Structures are given as C-alpha cells and as structure tokens.
Amino acid sequence: MRAVISLCFLCCFAFCGCATSGRVRSGVSEGKLLECPKAPKCVSTQSEDERHRMEPIRFSGSVKDARSSIISIIKGMKNSEIITVHENYVYAQFKSSVFRFIDDVEFYFDGEEKLIHFRSSARFGYYDWKVNRKRMEYVVEEFNKSSK
C-alpha cells in the first residue's frame, strides 16, 4: 500500500512539474501583459475570460508612488523576490513553501488611466488551488489600505 501511495505521489509530482517549461515570458507589449493560459492557474486584469479576470487597481497619485507601494507590499510578503523594476513595470516571483514552485507576478502601471494592471500565474502544473487569486486579492486590499 505504501508503495502505491508513493508511486501516485511521484506521478502527480512529475505531472505538475513537467506541465510547462521553466522559461519565463514576461513584460508589457503595447500596454498589454501576457495572456493567461487556458489552465486555471492564473489571474489577470487584462483577461477577457471571467475565470481569470480581476479588476485593476485604481490609484490617484504618481506612478512612482504607486510603484513604491506595490514594491513595499511584495517585499512584506512571504517567499517573495522582486526581479525587475522599470518606470511603469514590476516583475516579482513567489516560491511555494514546500516544493519551491515559482509563480510569476507582473504589474503594469498605466499613468494615463491611473490603473495598475497585474498578472499572477503559476509557472508549473495545471491548477493552483486559487493561490494566485488569493495573493492578488491580498495585494489589492493592502494597496487600498495604504492609499487611504
């Protein structure tokens, strides 16, 4: 019985770990972040699909201030690392505590519309148990608290 459980666990782990490549495509192209994959492991403010869609964050100050707030929130979160910071873009990674799976999180700051668009996606596997949605709900909540 123990061998069967171990074999099932290893098969699941291999499936989750091999479902996508480790290569990361990120960034903003013509004001758009990368589309979410069809798998339920991603949320984005620019998604047309309701399953992946979240509302962007509104801000009233400067892009610089909004970016600083987002960076501060991310730095305060467990297992986070800021990878790239540009004038209107932030890219961070989050690692899961147990298996160290990586989630890619991007923010695009639209200074004209005063919106922060974001995308948060699990790099590996098919399903993320809504980890990315919960993470981004937390970021939105913290940003709104800090801007009052």
N, CA, C and O atoms as a GROMACS GRO file, in nm:
protein
  592
    1MET      N    1   0.082  -0.119   0.000
    1MET     CA    2   0.000   0.000   0.000
    1MET      C    3   0.087   0.126   0.000
    1MET      O    4   0.059   0.222  -0.072
    2ARG      N    5   0.191   0.124   0.082
    2ARG     CA    6   0.281   0.238   0.089
    2ARG      C    7   0.346   0.266  -0.047
    2ARG      O    8   0.363   0.382  -0.087
    3ALA      N    9   0.383   0.160  -0.116
    3ALA     CA   10   0.446   0.175  -0.247
    3ALA      C   11   0.349   0.238  -0.347
    3ALA      O   12   0.390   0.320  -0.429
    4VAL      N   13   0.222   0.201  -0.342
    4VAL     CA   14   0.122   0.256  -0.432
    4VAL      C   15   0.104   0.405  -0.406
    4VAL      O   16   0.098   0.485  -0.500
    5ILE      N   17   0.095   0.443  -0.279
    5ILE     CA   18   0.080   0.584  -0.244
    5ILE      C   19   0.202   0.664  -0.289
    5ILE      O   20   0.189   0.773  -0.343
    6SER      N   21   0.320   0.609  -0.268
    6SER     CA   22   0.443   0.676  -0.311
    6SER      C   23   0.447   0.692  -0.462
    6SER      O   24   0.485   0.797  -0.512
    7LEU      N   25   0.409   0.587  -0.534
    7LEU     CA   26   0.407   0.593  -0.680
    7LEU      C   27   0.308   0.697  -0.729
    7LEU      O   28   0.338   0.773  -0.821
    8CYS      N   29   0.189   0.702  -0.668
    8CYS     CA   30   0.089   0.803  -0.706
    8CYS      C   31   0.143   0.944  -0.682
    8CYS      O   32   0.128   1.032  -0.766
    9PHE      N   33   0.206   0.964  -0.567
    9PHE     CA   34   0.262   1.095  -0.534
    9PHE      C   35   0.368   1.134  -0.636
    9PHE      O   36   0.369   1.248  -0.684
   10LEU      N   37   0.458   1.043  -0.670
   10LEU     CA   38   0.564   1.074  -0.766
   10LEU      C   39   0.507   1.104  -0.904
   10LEU      O   40   0.556   1.194  -0.972
   11CYS      N   41   0.404   1.030  -0.945
   11CYS     CA   42   0.342   1.056  -1.075
   11CYS      C   43   0.277   1.195  -1.077
   11CYS      O   44   0.292   1.270  -1.173
   12CYS      N   45   0.205   1.228  -0.969
   12CYS     CA   46   0.142   1.361  -0.961
   12CYS      C   47   0.248   1.471  -0.962
   12CYS      O   48   0.232   1.572  -1.031
   13PHE      N   49   0.354   1.452  -0.887
   13PHE     CA   50   0.462   1.550  -0.881
   13PHE      C   51   0.526   1.568  -1.019
   13PHE      O   52   0.552   1.680  -1.061
   14ALA      N   53   0.550   1.457  -1.088
   14ALA     CA   54   0.611   1.465  -1.222
   14ALA      C   55   0.517   1.536  -1.319
   14ALA      O   56   0.562   1.617  -1.400
   15PHE      N   57   0.386   1.505  -1.311
   15PHE     CA   58   0.289   1.570  -1.398
   15PHE      C   59   0.286   1.720  -1.374
   15PHE      O   60   0.289   1.799  -1.468
   16CYS      N   61   0.280   1.759  -1.247
   16CYS     CA   62   0.275   1.903  -1.214
   16CYS      C   63   0.404   1.972  -1.252
   16CYS      O   64   0.401   2.084  -1.303
   17GLY      N   65   0.515   1.910  -1.229
   17GLY     CA   66   0.643   1.972  -1.256
   17GLY      C   67   0.679   1.978  -1.402
   17GLY      O   68   0.761   2.061  -1.442
   18CYS      N   69   0.619   1.892  -1.482
   18CYS     CA   70   0.655   1.887  -1.623
   18CYS      C   71   0.549   1.945  -1.714
   18CYS      O   72   0.561   1.937  -1.836
   19ALA      N   73   0.446   2.002  -1.658
   19ALA     CA   74   0.334   2.050  -1.738
   19ALA      C   75   0.369   2.171  -1.824
   19ALA      O   76   0.307   2.193  -1.928
   20THR      N   77   0.466   2.250  -1.781
   20THR     CA   78   0.508   2.365  -1.861
   20THR      C   79   0.659   2.377  -1.850
   20THR      O   80   0.722   2.317  -1.763
   21SER      N   81   0.715   2.455  -1.938
   21SER     CA   82   0.860   2.475  -1.933
   21SER      C   83   0.894   2.574  -1.823
   21SER      O   84   0.807   2.648  -1.777
   22GLY      N   85   1.019   2.577  -1.782
   22GLY     CA   86   1.064   2.671  -1.680
   22GLY      C   87   1.097   2.807  -1.737
   22GLY      O   88   1.132   2.898  -1.662
   23ARG      N   89   1.086   2.822  -1.867
   23ARG     CA   90   1.116   2.950  -1.930
   23ARG      C   91   1.007   3.051  -1.899
   23ARG      O   92   0.888   3.018  -1.901
   24VAL      N   93   1.047   3.173  -1.871
   24VAL     CA   94   0.951   3.276  -1.835
   24VAL      C   95   0.940   3.377  -1.948
   24VAL      O   96   1.040   3.432  -1.994
   25ARG      N   97   0.816   3.401  -1.991
   25ARG     CA   98   0.790   3.510  -2.083
   25ARG      C   99   0.717   3.615  -2.002
   25ARG      O  100   0.614   3.587  -1.941
   26SER      N  101   0.770   3.734  -2.002
   26SER     CA  102   0.708   3.839  -1.922
   26SER      C  103   0.726   3.972  -1.992
   26SER      O  104   0.790   3.982  -2.097
   27GLY      N  105   0.669   4.073  -1.931
   27GLY     CA  106   0.684   4.208  -1.983
   27GLY      C  107   0.554   4.261  -2.040
   27GLY      O  108   0.451   4.194  -2.042
   28VAL      N  109   0.563   4.386  -2.087
   28VAL     CA  110   0.448   4.456  -2.142
   28VAL      C  111   0.475   4.482  -2.289
   28VAL      O  112   0.583   4.526  -2.327
   29SER      N  113   0.375   4.453  -2.371
   29SER     CA  114   0.385   4.481  -2.514
   29SER      C  115   0.260   4.559  -2.554
   29SER      O  116   0.149   4.509  -2.544
   30GLU      N  117   0.280   4.682  -2.598
   30GLU     CA  118   0.172   4.770  -2.638
   30GLU      C  119   0.066   4.784  -2.529
   30GLU      O  120  -0.054   4.779  -2.556
   31GLY      N  121   0.112   4.800  -2.404
   31GLY     CA  122   0.022   4.820  -2.292
   31GLY      C  123  -0.047   4.694  -2.242
   31GLY      O  124  -0.139   4.702  -2.161
   32LYS      N  125  -0.003   4.578  -2.289
   32LYS     CA  126  -0.067   4.452  -2.250
   32LYS      C  127   0.035   4.356  -2.188
   32LYS      O  128   0.147   4.342  -2.236
   33LEU      N  129  -0.010   4.292  -2.080
   33LEU     CA  130   0.067   4.183  -2.021
   33LEU      C  131   0.035   4.055  -2.098
   33LEU      O  132  -0.064   4.050  -2.171
   34LEU      N  133   0.115   3.954  -2.080
   34LEU     CA  134   0.093   3.826  -2.146
   34LEU      C  135  -0.043   3.769  -2.108
   34LEU      O  136  -0.087   3.784  -1.994
   35GLU      N  137  -0.110   3.704  -2.201
   35GLU     CA  138  -0.239   3.639  -2.175
   35GLU      C  139  -0.222   3.527  -2.074
   35GLU      O  140  -0.115   3.466  -2.065
   36CYS      N  141  -0.326   3.500  -1.999
   36CYS     CA  142  -0.326   3.383  -1.911
   36CYS      C  143  -0.340   3.257  -1.996
   36CYS      O  144  -0.406   3.258  -2.100
   37PRO      N  145  -0.278   3.147  -1.951
   37PRO     CA  146  -0.301   3.020  -2.021
   37PRO      C  147  -0.444   2.973  -1.996
   37PRO      O  148  -0.512   3.028  -1.909
   38LYS      N  149  -0.489   2.875  -2.070
   38LYS     CA  150  -0.625   2.823  -2.052
   38LYS      C  151  -0.642   2.755  -1.916
   38LYS      O  152  -0.752   2.750  -1.862
   39ALA      N  153  -0.533   2.702  -1.862
   39ALA     CA  154  -0.538   2.633  -1.733
   39ALA      C  155  -0.578   2.729  -1.621
   39ALA      O  156  -0.544   2.848  -1.626
   40PRO      N  157  -0.650   2.680  -1.520
   40PRO     CA  158  -0.694   2.765  -1.408
   40PRO      C  159  -0.583   2.787  -1.305
   40PRO      O  160  -0.593   2.744  -1.190
   41LYS      N  161  -0.478   2.855  -1.349
   41LYS     CA  162  -0.363   2.881  -1.260
   41LYS      C  163  -0.313   3.023  -1.272
   41LYS      O  164  -0.198   3.052  -1.241
   42CYS      N  165  -0.399   3.114  -1.317
   42CYS     CA  166  -0.356   3.250  -1.349
   42CYS      C  167  -0.472   3.347  -1.330
   42CYS      O  168  -0.588   3.312  -1.351
   43VAL      N  169  -0.439   3.469  -1.288
   43VAL     CA  170  -0.536   3.579  -1.288
   43VAL      C  171  -0.471   3.699  -1.357
   43VAL      O  172  -0.349   3.718  -1.352
   44SER      N  173  -0.555   3.779  -1.421
   44SER     CA  174  -0.505   3.898  -1.490
   44SER      C  175  -0.615   4.002  -1.500
   44SER      O  176  -0.732   3.969  -1.517
   45THR      N  177  -0.575   4.126  -1.489
   45THR     CA  178  -0.671   4.236  -1.505
   45THR      C  179  -0.703   4.261  -1.651
   45THR      O  180  -0.798   4.334  -1.683
   46GLN      N  181  -0.626   4.202  -1.741
   46GLN     CA  182  -0.649   4.224  -1.883
   46GLN      C  183  -0.708   4.102  -1.952
   46GLN      O  184  -0.717   4.099  -2.075
   47SER      N  185  -0.750   4.003  -1.876
   47SER     CA  186  -0.808   3.882  -1.933
   47SER      C  187  -0.952   3.908  -1.976
   47SER      O  188  -1.026   3.978  -1.907
   48GLU      N  189  -0.990   3.851  -2.088
   48GLU     CA  190  -1.129   3.858  -2.135
   48GLU      C  191  -1.211   3.746  -2.072
   48GLU      O  192  -1.334   3.754  -2.066
   49ASP      N  193  -1.144   3.642  -2.026
   49ASP     CA  194  -1.208   3.524  -1.968
   49ASP      C  195  -1.241   3.551  -1.822
   49ASP      O  196  -1.152   3.583  -1.743
   50GLU      N  197  -1.368   3.540  -1.783
   50GLU     CA  198  -1.411   3.569  -1.646
   50GLU      C  199  -1.342   3.481  -1.543
   50GLU      O  200  -1.323   3.523  -1.428
   51ARG      N  201  -1.305   3.360  -1.582
   51ARG     CA  202  -1.240   3.268  -1.488
   51ARG      C  203  -1.105   3.323  -1.442
   51ARG      O  204  -1.062   3.297  -1.329
   52HIS      N  205  -1.039   3.398  -1.528
   52HIS     CA  206  -0.907   3.453  -1.497
   52HIS      C  207  -0.911   3.600  -1.458
   52HIS      O  208  -0.813   3.652  -1.405
   53ARG      N  209  -1.020   3.667  -1.483
   53ARG     CA  210  -1.029   3.813  -1.471
   53ARG      C  211  -1.036   3.863  -1.327
   53ARG      O  212  -1.104   3.806  -1.242
   54MET      N  213  -0.962   3.972  -1.303
   54MET     CA  214  -0.974   4.052  -1.182
   54MET      C  215  -0.973   4.198  -1.224
   54MET      O  216  -0.925   4.231  -1.332
   55GLU      N  217  -1.025   4.284  -1.140
   55GLU     CA  218  -1.029   4.426  -1.170
   55GLU      C  219  -0.893   4.490  -1.141
   55GLU      O  220  -0.826   4.452  -1.045
   56PRO      N  221  -0.850   4.586  -1.225
   56PRO     CA  222  -0.724   4.656  -1.197
   56PRO      C  223  -0.736   4.743  -1.072
   56PRO      O  224  -0.846   4.772  -1.025
   57ILE      N  225  -0.622   4.783  -1.022
   57ILE     CA  226  -0.616   4.868  -0.903
   57ILE      C  227  -0.615   5.014  -0.949
   57ILE      O  228  -0.535   5.050  -1.035
   58ARG      N  229  -0.701   5.095  -0.894
   58ARG     CA  230  -0.700   5.239  -0.923
   58ARG      C  231  -0.607   5.310  -0.826
   58ARG      O  232  -0.599   5.276  -0.708
   59PHE      N  233  -0.536   5.410  -0.878
   59PHE     CA  234  -0.451   5.492  -0.791
   59PHE      C  235  -0.469   5.637  -0.827
   59PHE      O  236  -0.508   5.670  -0.940
   60SER      N  237  -0.439   5.726  -0.731
   60SER     CA  238  -0.462   5.868  -0.755
   60SER      C  239  -0.334   5.950  -0.761
   60SER      O  240  -0.334   6.059  -0.819
   61GLY      N  241  -0.227   5.903  -0.703
   61GLY     CA  242  -0.101   5.978  -0.702
   61GLY      C  243  -0.021   5.955  -0.828
   61GLY      O  244  -0.075   5.933  -0.937
   62SER      N  245   0.110   5.959  -0.812
   62SER     CA  246   0.200   5.937  -0.925
   62SER      C  247   0.227   5.788  -0.945
   62SER      O  248   0.206   5.708  -0.854
   63VAL      N  249   0.274   5.753  -1.064
   63VAL     CA  250   0.315   5.616  -1.092
   63VAL      C  251   0.426   5.575  -0.996
   63VAL      O  252   0.429   5.463  -0.947
   64LYS      N  253   0.518   5.666  -0.971
   64LYS     CA  254   0.630   5.637  -0.880
   64LYS      C  255   0.580   5.598  -0.742
   64LYS      O  256   0.628   5.502  -0.683
   65ASP      N  257   0.482   5.672  -0.688
   65ASP     CA  258   0.427   5.641  -0.556
   65ASP      C  259   0.352   5.508  -0.557
   65ASP      O  260   0.366   5.428  -0.464
   66ALA      N  261   0.274   5.484  -0.663
   66ALA     CA  262   0.200   5.357  -0.674
   66ALA      C  263   0.298   5.240  -0.682
   66ALA      O  264   0.278   5.137  -0.618
   67ARG      N  265   0.402   5.256  -0.762
   67ARG     CA  266   0.504   5.151  -0.778
   67ARG      C  267   0.572   5.124  -0.644
   67ARG      O  268   0.594   5.009  -0.607
   68SER      N  269   0.607   5.229  -0.571
   68SER     CA  270   0.670   5.214  -0.439
   68SER      C  271   0.580   5.137  -0.343
   68SER      O  272   0.629   5.053  -0.267
   69SER      N  273   0.451   5.166  -0.345
   69SER     CA  274   0.357   5.095  -0.258
   69SER      C  275   0.350   4.947  -0.294
   69SER      O  276   0.352   4.861  -0.206
   70ILE      N  277   0.342   4.917  -0.422
   70ILE     CA  278   0.337   4.776  -0.466
   70ILE      C  279   0.464   4.704  -0.425
   70ILE      O  280   0.458   4.592  -0.374
   71ILE      N  281   0.579   4.766  -0.446
   71ILE     CA  282   0.707   4.703  -0.409
   71ILE      C  283   0.712   4.678  -0.259
   71ILE      O  284   0.757   4.571  -0.216
   72SER      N  285   0.667   4.772  -0.181
   72SER     CA  286   0.665   4.757  -0.035
   72SER      C  287   0.576   4.640   0.007
   72SER      O  288   0.613   4.562   0.094
   73ILE      N  289   0.460   4.629  -0.055
   73ILE     CA  290   0.368   4.519  -0.024
   73ILE      C  291   0.432   4.385  -0.058
   73ILE      O  292   0.427   4.291   0.022
   74ILE      N  293   0.492   4.375  -0.175
   74ILE     CA  294   0.554   4.250  -0.218
   74ILE      C  295   0.668   4.212  -0.124
   74ILE      O  296   0.680   4.096  -0.084
   75LYS      N  297   0.751   4.309  -0.090
   75LYS     CA  298   0.864   4.280   0.000
   75LYS      C  299   0.817   4.230   0.136
   75LYS      O  300   0.889   4.156   0.203
   76GLY      N  301   0.698   4.269   0.178
   76GLY     CA  302   0.644   4.225   0.305
   76GLY      C  303   0.578   4.088   0.301
   76GLY      O  304   0.534   4.037   0.404
   77MET      N  305   0.570   4.030   0.184
   77MET     CA  306   0.504   3.900   0.168
   77MET      C  307   0.606   3.786   0.174
   77MET      O  308   0.721   3.801   0.132
   78LYS      N  309   0.563   3.675   0.226
   78LYS     CA  310   0.647   3.557   0.244
   78LYS      C  311   0.692   3.500   0.109
   78LYS      O  312   0.614   3.494   0.014
   79ASN      N  313   0.818   3.457   0.103
   79ASN     CA  314   0.876   3.389  -0.014
   79ASN      C  315   0.868   3.470  -0.144
   79ASN      O  316   0.850   3.415  -0.252
   80SER      N  317   0.881   3.602  -0.132
   80SER     CA  318   0.874   3.689  -0.250
   80SER      C  319   1.012   3.743  -0.285
   80SER      O  320   1.099   3.757  -0.199
   81GLU      N  321   1.030   3.774  -0.412
   81GLU     CA  322   1.153   3.835  -0.459
   81GLU      C  323   1.121   3.928  -0.576
   81GLU      O  324   1.060   3.887  -0.674
   82ILE      N  325   1.163   4.052  -0.565
   82ILE     CA  326   1.148   4.148  -0.675
   82ILE      C  327   1.260   4.117  -0.776
   82ILE      O  328   1.377   4.113  -0.739
   83ILE      N  329   1.224   4.095  -0.900
   83ILE     CA  330   1.322   4.061  -1.003
   83ILE      C  331   1.355   4.182  -1.091
   83ILE      O  332   1.472   4.209  -1.118
   84THR      N  333   1.253   4.253  -1.136
   84THR     CA  334   1.272   4.364  -1.230
   84THR      C  335   1.184   4.482  -1.188
   84THR      O  336   1.067   4.465  -1.153
   85VAL      N  337   1.243   4.602  -1.193
   85VAL     CA  338   1.167   4.724  -1.169
   85VAL      C  339   1.203   4.823  -1.280
   85VAL      O  340   1.319   4.857  -1.300
   86HIS      N  341   1.100   4.869  -1.351
   86HIS     CA  342   1.114   4.975  -1.450
   86HIS      C  343   1.017   5.086  -1.412
   86HIS      O  344   0.942   5.073  -1.316
   87GLU      N  345   1.019   5.193  -1.487
   87GLU     CA  346   0.934   5.308  -1.455
   87GLU      C  347   0.787   5.269  -1.441
   87GLU      O  348   0.721   5.312  -1.347
   88ASN      N  349   0.736   5.188  -1.535
   88ASN     CA  350   0.594   5.152  -1.531
   88ASN      C  351   0.571   5.001  -1.522
   88ASN      O  352   0.466   4.952  -1.564
   89TYR      N  353   0.669   4.927  -1.468
   89TYR     CA  354   0.659   4.781  -1.466
   89TYR      C  355   0.736   4.722  -1.348
   89TYR      O  356   0.846   4.767  -1.316
   90VAL      N  357   0.676   4.623  -1.284
   90VAL     CA  358   0.743   4.548  -1.178
   90VAL      C  359   0.718   4.400  -1.202
   90VAL      O  360   0.605   4.358  -1.230
   91TYR      N  361   0.824   4.321  -1.191
   91TYR     CA  362   0.813   4.175  -1.204
   91TYR      C  363   0.870   4.113  -1.077
   91TYR      O  364   0.981   4.145  -1.034
   92ALA      N  365   0.790   4.023  -1.017
   92ALA     CA  366   0.832   3.955  -0.894
   92ALA      C  367   0.805   3.805  -0.907
   92ALA      O  368   0.727   3.761  -0.991
   93GLN      N  369   0.872   3.729  -0.822
   93GLN     CA  370   0.849   3.585  -0.814
   93GLN      C  371   0.813   3.548  -0.672
   93GLN      O  372   0.864   3.606  -0.576
   94PHE      N  373   0.725   3.450  -0.659
   94PHE     CA  374   0.688   3.393  -0.531
   94PHE      C  375   0.716   3.244  -0.538
   94PHE      O  376   0.685   3.180  -0.638
   95LYS      N  377   0.776   3.189  -0.433
   95LYS     CA  378   0.805   3.046  -0.428
   95LYS      C  379   0.718   2.981  -0.322
   95LYS      O  380   0.701   3.033  -0.212
   96SER      N  381   0.662   2.866  -0.358
   96SER     CA  382   0.580   2.794  -0.260
   96SER      C  383   0.671   2.740  -0.150
   96SER      O  384   0.788   2.710  -0.174
   97SER      N  385   0.617   2.729  -0.031
   97SER     CA  386   0.697   2.692   0.085
   97SER      C  387   0.752   2.551   0.078
   97SER      O  388   0.868   2.529   0.114
   98VAL      N  389   0.674   2.455   0.032
   98VAL     CA  390   0.716   2.316   0.038
   98VAL      C  391   0.799   2.275  -0.084
   98VAL      O  392   0.915   2.237  -0.069
   99PHE      N  393   0.740   2.282  -0.203
   99PHE     CA  394   0.808   2.232  -0.323
   99PHE      C  395   0.888   2.338  -0.397
   99PHE      O  396   0.957   2.307  -0.494
  100ARG      N  397   0.878   2.463  -0.352
  100ARG     CA  398   0.952   2.575  -0.412
  100ARG      C  399   0.911   2.602  -0.557
  100ARG      O  400   0.992   2.649  -0.637
  101PHE      N  401   0.784   2.573  -0.591
  101PHE     CA  402   0.732   2.608  -0.722
  101PHE      C  403   0.729   2.760  -0.734
  101PHE      O  404   0.706   2.830  -0.635
  102ILE      N  405   0.751   2.811  -0.854
  102ILE     CA  406   0.758   2.955  -0.876
  102ILE      C  407   0.631   3.006  -0.942
  102ILE      O  408   0.582   2.949  -1.039
  103ASP      N  409   0.578   3.116  -0.888
  103ASP     CA  410   0.470   3.192  -0.950
  103ASP      C  411   0.528   3.324  -0.997
  103ASP      O  412   0.604   3.389  -0.925
  104ASP      N  413   0.491   3.363  -1.118
  104ASP     CA  414   0.537   3.489  -1.176
  104ASP      C  415   0.428   3.594  -1.160
  104ASP      O  416   0.313   3.570  -1.194
  105VAL      N  417   0.465   3.712  -1.109
  105VAL     CA  418   0.370   3.820  -1.084
  105VAL      C  419   0.423   3.948  -1.149
  105VAL      O  420   0.537   3.988  -1.127
  106GLU      N  421   0.338   4.009  -1.230
  106GLU     CA  422   0.376   4.132  -1.301
  106GLU      C  423   0.275   4.242  -1.275
  106GLU      O  424   0.156   4.217  -1.256
  107PHE      N  425   0.326   4.364  -1.273
  107PHE     CA  426   0.242   4.482  -1.257
  107PHE      C  427   0.278   4.580  -1.368
  107PHE      O  428   0.396   4.607  -1.393
  108TYR      N  429   0.176   4.634  -1.434
  108TYR     CA  430   0.195   4.738  -1.534
  108TYR      C  431   0.119   4.862  -1.487
  108TYR      O  432  -0.002   4.856  -1.463
  109PHE      N  433   0.190   4.973  -1.474
  109PHE     CA  434   0.133   5.098  -1.422
  109PHE      C  435   0.096   5.188  -1.539
  109PHE      O  436   0.183   5.241  -1.608
  110ASP      N  437  -0.034   5.206  -1.561
  110ASP     CA  438  -0.086   5.291  -1.667
  110ASP      C  439  -0.109   5.430  -1.608
  110ASP      O  440  -0.211   5.454  -1.543
  111GLY      N  441  -0.014   5.520  -1.630
  111GLY     CA  442  -0.020   5.654  -1.574
  111GLY      C  443  -0.132   5.739  -1.628
  111GLY      O  444  -0.185   5.825  -1.558
  112GLU      N  445  -0.171   5.717  -1.754
  112GLU     CA  446  -0.279   5.796  -1.814
  112GLU      C  447  -0.415   5.759  -1.755
  112GLU      O  448  -0.494   5.848  -1.722
  113GLU      N  449  -0.442   5.630  -1.743
  113GLU     CA  450  -0.570   5.583  -1.690
  113GLU      C  451  -0.570   5.572  -1.538
  113GLU      O  452  -0.674   5.551  -1.477
  114LYS      N  453  -0.450   5.586  -1.476
  114LYS     CA  454  -0.434   5.572  -1.331
  114LYS      C  455  -0.480   5.434  -1.284
  114LYS      O  456  -0.556   5.420  -1.188
  115LEU      N  457  -0.432   5.332  -1.355
  115LEU     CA  458  -0.465   5.193  -1.324
  115LEU      C  459  -0.337   5.110  -1.310
  115LEU      O  460  -0.239   5.133  -1.381
  116ILE      N  461  -0.341   5.015  -1.219
  116ILE     CA  462  -0.234   4.916  -1.208
  116ILE      C  463  -0.291   4.784  -1.259
  116ILE      O  464  -0.378   4.724  -1.195
  117HIS      N  465  -0.241   4.741  -1.373
  117HIS     CA  466  -0.280   4.611  -1.426
  117HIS      C  467  -0.182   4.508  -1.371
  117HIS      O  468  -0.066   4.539  -1.348
  118PHE      N  469  -0.230   4.386  -1.350
  118PHE     CA  470  -0.142   4.282  -1.300
  118PHE      C  471  -0.177   4.147  -1.360
  118PHE      O  472  -0.286   4.125  -1.412
  119ARG      N  473  -0.080   4.060  -1.350
  119ARG     CA  474  -0.095   3.920  -1.392
  119ARG      C  475  -0.018   3.836  -1.293
  119ARG      O  476   0.098   3.866  -1.263
  120SER      N  477  -0.080   3.731  -1.241
  120SER     CA  478  -0.014   3.640  -1.147
  120SER      C  479  -0.043   3.499  -1.193
  120SER      O  480  -0.159   3.460  -1.206
  121SER      N  481   0.063   3.421  -1.217
  121SER     CA  482   0.044   3.289  -1.276
  121SER      C  483   0.143   3.188  -1.220
  121SER      O  484   0.260   3.218  -1.199
  122ALA      N  485   0.093   3.067  -1.195
  122ALA     CA  486   0.180   2.957  -1.158
  122ALA      C  487   0.259   2.916  -1.282
  122ALA      O  488   0.203   2.905  -1.391
  123ARG      N  489   0.385   2.895  -1.265
  123ARG     CA  490   0.470   2.857  -1.377
  123ARG      C  491   0.453   2.710  -1.413
  123ARG      O  492   0.460   2.673  -1.530
  124PHE      N  493   0.431   2.626  -1.313
  124PHE     CA  494   0.421   2.482  -1.335
  124PHE      C  495   0.282   2.431  -1.300
  124PHE      O  496   0.208   2.496  -1.226
  125GLY      N  497   0.250   2.316  -1.354
  125GLY     CA  498   0.125   2.250  -1.319
  125GLY      C  499   0.006   2.301  -1.396
  125GLY      O  500   0.018   2.386  -1.484
  126TYR      N  501  -0.109   2.249  -1.360
  126TYR     CA  502  -0.232   2.284  -1.427
  126TYR      C  503  -0.322   2.371  -1.340
  126TYR      O  504  -0.382   2.466  -1.389
  127TYR      N  505  -0.332   2.338  -1.211
  127TYR     CA  506  -0.424   2.408  -1.121
  127TYR      C  507  -0.345   2.461  -1.002
  127TYR      O  508  -0.252   2.395  -0.955
  128ASP      N  509  -0.381   2.578  -0.952
  128ASP     CA  510  -0.305   2.640  -0.842
  128ASP      C  511  -0.384   2.653  -0.712
  128ASP      O  512  -0.338   2.719  -0.619
  129TRP      N  513  -0.502   2.590  -0.703
  129TRP     CA  514  -0.585   2.597  -0.583
  129TRP      C  515  -0.614   2.743  -0.545
  129TRP      O  516  -0.626   2.775  -0.427
  130LYS      N  517  -0.626   2.829  -0.645
  130LYS     CA  518  -0.659   2.972  -0.631
  130LYS      C  519  -0.555   3.052  -0.551
  130LYS      O  520  -0.586   3.157  -0.495
  131VAL      N  521  -0.434   3.002  -0.547
  131VAL     CA  522  -0.326   3.071  -0.476
  131VAL      C  523  -0.301   3.208  -0.538
  131VAL      O  524  -0.285   3.307  -0.466
  132ASN      N  525  -0.297   3.216  -0.671
  132ASN     CA  526  -0.268   3.343  -0.737
  132ASN      C  527  -0.381   3.444  -0.716
  132ASN      O  528  -0.354   3.562  -0.694
  133ARG      N  529  -0.505   3.400  -0.722
  133ARG     CA  530  -0.618   3.491  -0.698
  133ARG      C  531  -0.614   3.544  -0.554
  133ARG      O  532  -0.631   3.664  -0.532
  134LYS      N  533  -0.591   3.456  -0.459
  134LYS     CA  534  -0.586   3.499  -0.319
  134LYS      C  535  -0.470   3.595  -0.295
  134LYS      O  536  -0.483   3.692  -0.221
  135ARG      N  537  -0.356   3.567  -0.358
  135ARG     CA  538  -0.240   3.656  -0.344
  135ARG      C  539  -0.274   3.795  -0.395
  135ARG      O  540  -0.246   3.895  -0.329
  136MET      N  541  -0.336   3.801  -0.512
  136MET     CA  542  -0.364   3.931  -0.571
  136MET      C  543  -0.478   4.003  -0.497
  136MET      O  544  -0.480   4.126  -0.492
  137GLU      N  545  -0.573   3.929  -0.442
  137GLU     CA  546  -0.675   3.992  -0.358
  137GLU      C  547  -0.609   4.057  -0.236
  137GLU      O  548  -0.649   4.166  -0.194
  138TYR      N  549  -0.510   3.991  -0.181
  138TYR     CA  550  -0.436   4.046  -0.068
  138TYR      C  551  -0.361   4.174  -0.110
  138TYR      O  552  -0.365   4.274  -0.039
  139VAL      N  553  -0.294   4.170  -0.224
  139VAL     CA  554  -0.219   4.287  -0.272
  139VAL      C  555  -0.314   4.405  -0.294
  139VAL      O  556  -0.284   4.517  -0.253
  140VAL      N  557  -0.427   4.379  -0.357
  140VAL     CA  558  -0.527   4.486  -0.380
  140VAL      C  559  -0.573   4.545  -0.247
  140VAL      O  560  -0.578   4.667  -0.230
  141GLU      N  561  -0.606   4.457  -0.152
  141GLU     CA  562  -0.653   4.503  -0.021
  141GLU      C  563  -0.547   4.588   0.050
  141GLU      O  564  -0.578   4.694   0.105
  142GLU      N  565  -0.423   4.542   0.049
  142GLU     CA  566  -0.314   4.616   0.114
  142GLU      C  567  -0.288   4.750   0.044
  142GLU      O  568  -0.262   4.851   0.110
  143PHE      N  569  -0.294   4.751  -0.089
  143PHE     CA  570  -0.272   4.875  -0.163
  143PHE      C  571  -0.382   4.975  -0.128
  143PHE      O  572  -0.354   5.093  -0.104
  144ASN      N  573  -0.506   4.929  -0.126
  144ASN     CA  574  -0.618   5.018  -0.094
  144ASN      C  575  -0.608   5.072   0.048
  144ASN      O  576  -0.641   5.188   0.073
  145LYS      N  577  -0.562   4.990   0.143
  145LYS     CA  578  -0.542   5.036   0.281
  145LYS      C  579  -0.435   5.145   0.286
  145LYS      O  580  -0.451   5.245   0.355
  146SER      N  581  -0.326   5.123   0.212
  146SER     CA  582  -0.212   5.217   0.219
  146SER      C  583  -0.240   5.349   0.147
  146SER      O  584  -0.173   5.448   0.173
  147SER      N  585  -0.338   5.350   0.057
  147SER     CA  586  -0.365   5.473  -0.017
  147SER      C  587  -0.476   5.557   0.044
  147SER      O  588  -0.517   5.658  -0.013
  148LYS      N  589  -0.526   5.515   0.160
  148LYS     CA  590  -0.632   5.594   0.226
  148LYS      C  591  -0.574   5.696   0.319
  148LYS      O  592  -0.648   5.771   0.383
   0.00000   0.00000   0.00000
